[in-house]
Amino acid sequence: MPKTQIIPLICVEDGKLAEAGLPAAHGAWAEANGFSGQRGRLLALPGAEGALSGYLFGLGESGDRPALVTGLAGAALGPGTYRLEGAYGDPTLAAIGFRLGAYRYDRYRQGKAPPELAVPGRADPDEVARLVEAAMLARDLINTPANDLGPDAFESEIRAFAAARKMKIKVTSGDELPRANFPMIHAVGRASVQAPRLIDLTWGNANHPRVTLVGKGVTFDTGGLDIKPASGMLLMKKDMGGAANVLGLAHAIVSAKLRLRLRVLIPIVENSIASAAFRPGDVLKSRKGITVEIGNTDAEGRLILADALALADEERPELLLDMATLTGAARVALGPDLPPLYSTDDALARALMDAGAAADDPLWQMPLWSPYDAMMSSKIADVNNASSGGFAGSVTAALFLRRFVDNAAAWVHLDIFGWAPEARPARPVGGTDQGIRAVYGVLKARYPFN
């Protein structure tokens, strides 16, 4: 088949092969091969003289089908350009699914070219591009190992990101941090040979509603002096997944020119072990003035987020949202695919869950259960950074962060994993986007460009 030829990908619901309008020969071929539209199944269709004339792709049953099921085709097909046909549903979501399924991370090895998709005519090509680019930006950053994405390199990536989108940028680094009243960011990152820093990006009309995003940017987490076991460090290049996803979301917002004033705060550190490392039992003073006893140096993400959230809260944003690969307890509670959502606004939480369900980007609201605050009590400071016992770790982490937010009209915390341990539709194994489409969907509805 010539390289310039577009290959049909005919989508069939399970049990509805007869309704697919196939030529008799192809219908007989499908039946002979036991193809009925099973989810994810591909069947090559023969053409004249043994040539390939296209593929059948099984969507599965309508009640048991993720919105981005076409990602299974994108993951399985070889190089070439494909065209969706048949009962593939929403064309924009179908195109997004295919392209996200076709994602490959090939920075360090020679890989086959991914399949390409001719965006369906009824789809919104700009929406497809911005949401695919947002997800791939997050995935590429998370997949990059820490030797190539330490604090210095991460700052360089963000500077390039800001310049390309005409965003203003301010960086507070190293010993400037305590002088600028970011003592916990400095304490967590000071043991690394690469200085800790806080990156502050702004975009949009200052008179528009203020939306601020905060992303945890721990480029590698040893656990500090409370060192992780070897198995616990294997994925710690992904501990900046909150920052990566916040940047992906920021890309979508700026690309869509939503009617809001966007601020993005990313505290970047490497939690290293050296003579300058902060210690268990230390008491740190935060930007907000709250004193924090260090019960565990491996609960460092909440410390750097606390200083950034306090800064964000000072200008009273209409929405303050943070994303962080914060707790293993979140995975125990809800697994790797369903990030817990915490919010001071229940209506907003429901809107985010609805938007996530529609866009195949699920979230699940968890309670800010105030009685559990007592688990983080300290005899010598205002609060401990680690809860006593092993209960409700994701809830207590969210409650810790809530202490640093007083003025924002609404606050949302997403405790994401940022990693796909098994392939799912539109999510290959590896670093992954979580929360981007859900949050973008709500923001687009609230602050449409006009």
VEXMARVO-725299 format. One record per residue (C-alpha): residue in one letter; x, y, z; residue number from 1. Coordinates in nm, 3 decimals, decimal comma. Example, Ala and Ser with C-alpha at 12.3 -4.5 7.8 and 13.67 -1.06 7.14 Angstrom:
2
rest px py pz nr
a 1,230 -0,450 0,780 1
s 1,367 -0,106 0,714 2
//
This chain:
450
rest px py pz nr
m 0,000 0,000 0,000 1
p 0,150 0,340 -0,094 2
k 0,269 0,545 0,205 3
t 0,047 0,836 0,106 4
q -0,267 0,625 0,115 5
i -0,500 0,670 0,411 6
i -0,597 0,338 0,567 7
p -0,959 0,295 0,678 8
l -1,011 0,194 1,042 9
i -1,369 0,072 1,063 10
c -1,502 0,084 1,420 11
v -1,758 -0,181 1,513 12
e -1,958 -0,218 1,834 13
d -1,960 -0,566 1,981 14
g -2,246 -0,770 1,840 15
k -2,325 -0,519 1,566 16
l -2,112 -0,648 1,282 17
a -2,419 -0,681 1,061 18
e -2,487 -0,308 1,103 19
a -2,136 -0,203 0,998 20
g -2,225 -0,189 0,626 21
l -1,932 -0,405 0,521 22
p -1,904 -0,557 0,174 23
a -2,016 -0,920 0,175 24
a -1,662 -1,049 0,138 25
h -1,535 -0,851 0,436 26
g -1,835 -0,951 0,647 27
a -1,766 -1,315 0,571 28
w -1,396 -1,264 0,647 29
a -1,480 -1,111 0,986 30
e -1,714 -1,396 1,077 31
a -1,461 -1,656 0,966 32
n -1,205 -1,494 1,199 33
g -1,444 -1,473 1,493 34
f -1,455 -1,093 1,490 35
s -1,771 -0,950 1,644 36
g -1,645 -0,610 1,766 37
q -1,467 -0,728 2,082 38
r -1,307 -0,433 2,259 39
g -0,959 -0,361 2,131 40
r -0,949 -0,630 1,867 41
l -0,800 -0,545 1,527 42
l -0,860 -0,744 1,212 43
a -0,681 -0,669 0,888 44
l -0,906 -0,667 0,581 45
p -0,768 -0,819 0,260 46
g -0,791 -0,632 -0,065 47
a -0,720 -0,723 -0,423 48
e -0,423 -0,951 -0,481 49
g -0,350 -0,980 -0,110 50
a -0,313 -0,607 -0,046 51
l -0,434 -0,449 0,277 52
s -0,760 -0,260 0,233 53
g -0,809 -0,150 0,595 54
y -0,880 -0,275 0,947 55
l -1,177 -0,358 1,158 56
f -1,151 -0,232 1,514 57
g -1,367 -0,358 1,799 58
l -1,517 -0,096 2,028 59
g -1,670 -0,342 2,272 60
e -2,015 -0,308 2,421 61
s -2,157 0,044 2,451 62
g -2,211 0,017 2,827 63
d -1,858 -0,102 2,895 64
r -1,651 0,130 2,681 65
p -1,414 0,409 2,786 66
a -1,453 0,732 2,590 67
l -1,096 0,701 2,458 68
v -1,125 0,338 2,352 69
t -0,974 0,425 2,013 70
g -0,645 0,454 2,201 71
l -0,623 0,076 2,184 72
a -0,602 0,103 1,805 73
g -0,341 0,378 1,824 74
a -0,129 0,158 2,052 75
a -0,153 -0,153 1,832 76
l -0,125 -0,022 1,477 77
g 0,197 0,019 1,286 78
p 0,321 0,324 1,097 79
g 0,080 0,478 0,849 80
t -0,203 0,728 0,832 81
y -0,547 0,608 0,931 82
r -0,903 0,730 0,892 83
l -1,180 0,650 1,141 84
e -1,500 0,508 1,001 85
g -1,806 0,346 1,153 86
a -1,959 0,389 1,499 87
y -1,673 0,560 1,681 88
g -1,888 0,811 1,870 89
d -1,773 1,164 1,958 90
p -1,521 1,249 1,684 91
t -1,308 1,480 1,897 92
l -1,271 1,226 2,178 93
a -1,212 0,948 1,927 94
a -0,928 1,143 1,768 95
i -0,777 1,232 2,106 96
g -0,796 0,868 2,213 97
f -0,624 0,738 1,901 98
r -0,341 0,990 1,922 99
l -0,282 0,938 2,293 100
g -0,275 0,562 2,240 101
a -0,013 0,613 1,970 102
y 0,219 0,795 2,214 103
r 0,573 0,661 2,223 104
y 0,865 0,774 2,442 105
d 1,167 0,721 2,221 106
r 1,419 0,974 2,351 107
y 1,675 0,706 2,433 108
r 1,615 0,445 2,166 109
q 1,527 0,409 1,801 110
g 1,159 0,329 1,771 111
k 0,911 0,279 1,492 112
a 0,719 0,583 1,380 113
p 0,381 0,596 1,556 114
p 0,061 0,570 1,352 115
e -0,097 0,896 1,250 116
l -0,463 0,989 1,225 117
a -0,650 1,202 0,976 118
v -0,869 1,398 1,220 119
p -1,237 1,333 1,141 120
g -1,412 1,621 0,967 121
r -1,668 1,658 1,245 122
a -1,400 1,682 1,512 123
d -1,257 2,006 1,656 124
p -0,898 1,987 1,531 125
d -0,774 2,264 1,761 126
e -0,920 2,092 2,067 127
v -0,767 1,763 1,961 128
a -0,426 1,923 1,914 129
r -0,420 2,116 2,242 130
l -0,534 1,826 2,461 131
v -0,302 1,576 2,295 132
e -0,011 1,819 2,322 133
a -0,097 1,884 2,689 134
a -0,092 1,513 2,770 135
m 0,225 1,442 2,572 136
l 0,405 1,733 2,739 137
a 0,325 1,585 3,080 138
r 0,420 1,233 2,971 139
d 0,753 1,335 2,818 140
l 0,856 1,525 3,132 141
i 0,760 1,244 3,368 142
n 0,934 0,979 3,156 143
t 1,261 1,172 3,147 144
p 1,503 1,031 3,408 145
a 1,638 1,255 3,681 146
n 1,992 1,265 3,539 147
d 1,847 1,459 3,245 148
l 1,572 1,643 3,435 149
g 1,713 1,768 3,760 150
p 1,616 2,110 3,898 151
d 1,841 2,299 3,654 152
a 1,714 2,118 3,345 153
f 1,354 2,139 3,464 154
e 1,387 2,514 3,501 155
s 1,527 2,534 3,147 156
e 1,230 2,336 3,016 157
i 0,987 2,567 3,193 158
r 1,164 2,879 3,068 159
a 1,128 2,751 2,712 160
f 0,763 2,664 2,782 161
a 0,697 3,016 2,911 162
a 0,876 3,189 2,623 163
a 0,680 2,992 2,363 164
r 0,350 3,104 2,522 165
k 0,451 3,461 2,611 166
m 0,414 3,395 2,982 167
k 0,594 3,608 3,239 168
i 0,838 3,415 3,455 169
k 1,006 3,479 3,789 170
v 1,250 3,237 3,952 171
t 1,355 3,246 4,318 172
s 1,648 3,012 4,373 173
g 1,893 2,884 4,632 174
d 1,967 3,113 4,924 175
e 1,720 3,366 4,784 176
l 1,441 3,136 4,902 177
p 1,467 3,193 5,280 178
r 1,523 3,566 5,221 179
a 1,201 3,573 5,015 180
n 1,021 3,374 5,289 181
f 1,007 3,032 5,129 182
p 1,188 2,848 5,408 183
m 1,041 2,500 5,357 184
i 1,119 2,486 4,984 185
h 1,476 2,576 5,073 186
a 1,503 2,324 5,358 187
v 1,381 2,031 5,148 188
g 1,608 2,102 4,853 189
r 1,925 2,242 5,008 190
a 2,108 1,906 5,027 191
s 2,113 1,867 4,649 192
v 2,402 1,992 4,437 193
q 2,133 2,162 4,225 194
a 1,965 2,445 4,411 195
p 1,597 2,438 4,506 196
r 1,379 2,701 4,342 197
l 1,029 2,836 4,300 198
i 0,908 2,919 3,950 199
d 0,624 3,168 3,915 200
l 0,451 3,199 3,574 201
t 0,168 3,438 3,484 202
w -0,045 3,481 3,172 203
g -0,359 3,666 3,073 204
n -0,551 3,982 3,156 205
a -0,500 4,090 3,516 206
n -0,866 4,196 3,533 207
h -0,997 3,849 3,450 208
p -1,084 3,589 3,719 209
r -0,774 3,456 3,891 210
v -0,696 3,087 3,858 211
t -0,375 2,959 4,015 212
l -0,220 2,617 3,959 213
v 0,046 2,469 4,187 214
g 0,247 2,160 4,091 215
k 0,482 1,950 4,303 216
g 0,822 1,947 4,133 217
v 1,039 1,693 4,318 218
t 1,269 1,583 4,038 219
f 1,389 1,285 4,240 220
d 1,299 1,166 4,588 221
t 1,541 0,950 4,785 222
g 1,320 0,992 5,088 223
g 1,591 1,207 5,245 224
l 1,744 1,083 5,570 225
d 1,434 0,863 5,612 226
i 1,563 0,691 5,301 227
k 1,336 0,485 5,080 228
p 1,418 0,120 5,007 229
a 1,560 0,052 4,662 230
s 1,225 -0,066 4,530 231
g 1,065 0,255 4,651 232
m 1,307 0,469 4,452 233
l 1,264 0,302 4,114 234
l 0,984 0,534 3,999 235
m 1,091 0,847 4,183 236
k 1,179 1,027 3,863 237
k 0,800 1,070 3,843 238
d 0,778 1,267 4,168 239
m 0,755 1,586 3,961 240
g 0,439 1,448 3,795 241
g 0,221 1,714 3,958 242
a 0,430 1,990 3,803 243
a 0,432 1,812 3,466 244
n 0,053 1,782 3,464 245
v 0,008 2,142 3,575 246
l 0,222 2,251 3,281 247
g 0,014 2,038 3,045 248
l -0,303 2,197 3,183 249
a -0,150 2,544 3,150 250
h -0,073 2,469 2,784 251
a -0,437 2,380 2,718 252
i -0,560 2,694 2,895 253
v -0,327 2,926 2,706 254
s -0,389 2,752 2,372 255
a -0,766 2,790 2,416 256
k -0,721 3,153 2,532 257
l -0,960 3,101 2,821 258
r -1,088 3,420 2,979 259
l -0,890 3,404 3,302 260
r -0,570 3,530 3,459 261
l -0,350 3,225 3,499 262
r -0,074 3,185 3,754 263
v 0,142 2,871 3,776 264
l 0,364 2,806 4,078 265
i 0,612 2,519 4,066 266
p 0,845 2,454 4,361 267
i 1,135 2,244 4,230 268
v 1,368 2,042 4,451 269
e 1,562 1,720 4,462 270
n 1,518 1,547 4,799 271
s 1,876 1,434 4,846 272
i 2,096 1,301 5,125 273
a 2,396 1,508 5,234 274
s 2,524 1,689 5,541 275
a 2,287 1,978 5,467 276
a 1,976 1,760 5,453 277
f 1,687 1,847 5,680 278
r 1,641 1,595 5,960 279
p 1,367 1,404 6,139 280
g 1,281 1,608 6,447 281
d 1,366 1,944 6,290 282
v 1,110 2,221 6,324 283
l 1,065 2,435 6,012 284
k 0,887 2,766 5,992 285
s 0,665 2,800 5,684 286
r 0,588 3,105 5,473 287
k 0,251 3,129 5,646 288
g 0,416 3,129 5,988 289
i 0,291 2,781 6,081 290
t 0,569 2,577 6,242 291
v 0,613 2,219 6,121 292
e 0,784 1,938 6,308 293
i 0,946 1,690 6,071 294
g 0,818 1,346 6,155 295
n 0,942 1,199 5,827 296
t 1,172 1,350 5,565 297
d 0,996 1,136 5,302 298
a 0,683 1,350 5,345 299
e 0,862 1,636 5,171 300
g 0,620 1,715 4,890 301
r 0,363 1,868 5,123 302
l 0,631 2,097 5,265 303
i 0,725 2,258 4,936 304
l 0,359 2,274 4,831 305
a 0,271 2,449 5,158 306
d 0,500 2,745 5,087 307
a 0,373 2,770 4,728 308
l 0,008 2,743 4,834 309
a 0,058 3,013 5,095 310
l 0,199 3,246 4,828 311
a -0,086 3,167 4,590 312
d -0,345 3,221 4,861 313
e -0,220 3,570 4,939 314
e -0,378 3,717 4,625 315
r -0,717 3,552 4,690 316
p -0,765 3,359 4,363 317
e -1,110 3,251 4,253 318
l -0,973 2,898 4,213 319
l -0,654 2,752 4,360 320
l -0,571 2,400 4,242 321
d -0,270 2,186 4,312 322
m -0,156 1,856 4,164 323
a 0,095 1,632 4,337 324
t 0,224 1,276 4,339 325
l 0,180 1,303 4,714 326
t 0,095 0,976 4,888 327
g 0,114 0,602 4,845 328
a -0,199 0,590 5,057 329
a -0,395 0,735 4,765 330
r -0,297 0,434 4,556 331
v -0,395 0,195 4,833 332
a -0,736 0,363 4,854 333
l -0,819 0,409 4,486 334
g -0,546 0,243 4,281 335
p -0,324 0,399 4,013 336
d -0,598 0,503 3,767 337
l -0,834 0,703 3,990 338
p -0,682 1,008 4,163 339
p -0,841 1,130 4,484 340
l -0,989 1,478 4,465 341
y -1,022 1,701 4,772 342
s -1,201 2,034 4,761 343
t -1,347 2,304 4,981 344
d -1,626 2,339 4,720 345
d -1,845 2,030 4,678 346
a -2,022 2,167 4,371 347
l -1,687 2,223 4,202 348
a -1,578 1,872 4,299 349
r -1,888 1,725 4,136 350
a -1,829 1,930 3,822 351
l -1,472 1,803 3,803 352
m -1,581 1,443 3,842 353
d -1,849 1,486 3,575 354
a -1,600 1,647 3,335 355
g -1,350 1,371 3,406 356
a -1,605 1,099 3,339 357
a -1,699 1,260 3,006 358
a -1,336 1,296 2,896 359
d -1,208 0,957 3,021 360
d -1,001 1,133 3,286 361
p -1,156 1,003 3,608 362
l -1,135 1,166 3,952 363
w -1,303 1,068 4,278 364
q -1,388 1,301 4,565 365
m -1,251 1,211 4,907 366
p -1,342 1,383 5,236 367
l -1,149 1,656 5,412 368
w -1,232 1,482 5,740 369
s -1,137 1,738 6,004 370
p -1,125 1,498 6,302 371
y -0,816 1,341 6,143 372
d -0,626 1,667 6,195 373
a -0,541 1,532 6,538 374
m -0,326 1,264 6,374 375
m -0,073 1,534 6,280 376
s -0,043 1,692 6,624 377
s 0,297 1,792 6,758 378
k 0,408 1,860 7,114 379
i 0,660 2,124 7,011 380
a 0,524 2,278 6,686 381
d 0,193 2,374 6,531 382
v 0,174 2,056 6,324 383
n 0,372 1,747 6,227 384
n 0,433 1,676 5,859 385
a 0,360 1,303 5,907 386
s 0,054 1,152 6,068 387
s 0,074 0,910 6,357 388
g -0,009 0,553 6,263 389
g -0,080 0,429 5,914 390
f -0,439 0,539 5,870 391
a -0,592 0,779 5,611 392
g -0,259 0,895 5,470 393
s -0,404 1,072 5,166 394
v -0,669 1,245 5,379 395
t -0,419 1,368 5,637 396
a -0,188 1,497 5,362 397
a -0,478 1,695 5,215 398
l -0,566 1,829 5,561 399
f -0,204 1,938 5,605 400
l -0,220 2,137 5,282 401
r -0,557 2,289 5,373 402
r -0,391 2,469 5,667 403
f -0,211 2,691 5,417 404
v -0,521 2,803 5,224 405
d -0,751 3,062 5,382 406
n -0,836 3,323 5,120 407
a -0,898 3,136 4,792 408
a -1,265 3,119 4,701 409
a -1,221 2,749 4,620 410
w -0,932 2,508 4,664 411
v -0,880 2,171 4,494 412
h -0,609 1,915 4,564 413
l -0,547 1,621 4,328 414
d -0,331 1,341 4,470 415
i -0,228 1,192 4,135 416
f -0,003 0,894 4,057 417
g 0,133 1,021 3,724 418
w 0,222 0,671 3,610 419
a 0,047 0,390 3,423 420
p 0,181 0,057 3,556 421
e -0,028 -0,129 3,299 422
a -0,145 -0,021 2,956 423
r -0,499 0,117 2,941 424
p -0,692 0,271 2,649 425
a -0,502 0,588 2,550 426
r -0,254 0,536 2,839 427
p 0,058 0,337 2,749 428
v 0,278 0,210 3,031 429
g 0,489 0,490 3,180 430
g 0,448 0,852 3,277 431
t 0,094 0,968 3,222 432
d -0,139 1,264 3,234 433
q -0,405 1,275 3,503 434
g -0,657 1,548 3,572 435
i -0,573 1,766 3,273 436
r -0,887 1,704 3,066 437
a -1,115 1,703 3,370 438
v -0,994 2,040 3,500 439
y -0,971 2,192 3,153 440
g -1,332 2,090 3,083 441
v -1,456 2,277 3,390 442
l -1,242 2,583 3,322 443
k -1,352 2,596 2,959 444
a -1,717 2,593 3,068 445
r -1,661 2,863 3,331 446
y -1,424 3,093 3,147 447
p -1,484 3,049 2,772 448
f -1,289 3,261 2,529 449
n -1,506 3,523 2,358 450
//
